[in-house]
Amino acid sequence: MGTDSGILALDLATKTGWCAKGASGIQTFDVKRGESPGMRFLRCRAWLNEMLGLLPGLKILYYEQAHHRGGYATEVGVGLVTEVKAFAAQHGLEVSPIHTATLKKWATGNGRASKEEMIKEAQARGYDPQDDNEADAMLLYEFAVADLGG
């Protein structure tokens, strides 16, 4: 099994983009009206456990570390990162955060690339992302493979 098959790349947000060898998608962690806000994180934890079962040989989780400016999005982002770190610790997996600007610079040559530029770059590399979240995860997966020498 190559290094690339042990990677799960995540663009963490309410609408999380993800990519692993041969598979990618979007997972939404919405909170329904009347639910505890903590349900978002329980859904994330359940989904990560599901992915562990679907990805034999999973060894490392790469996630895009966004620049947070405060407010609700920051609260959600920090909570999702906490879930990923706790999940990784529980299952003996490595975690590697990659700053958004680092990924954008690596992928496009511009650390301030737009969402549209990231989608175009993913398409240029042969992917067909549904949106910018999945595009970022696809490019993060490629970054991870290169980072690990794969």
Secondary structure, 3 states (H helix, E strand, C coil): CCHHHHEEEEECCCEEEEEECCEEEEEECCCCCCCCCCHHHHHHHHHHHHHHHHCCCCCEEEEEECCCCCCHHHHHHHHHHHHHHHHHHHHCCEEEEEEHHHHHHHHHCCCCCCHHHHHHHHHHCCCCCCCHHHHHHHHHHHHHHHHCCC
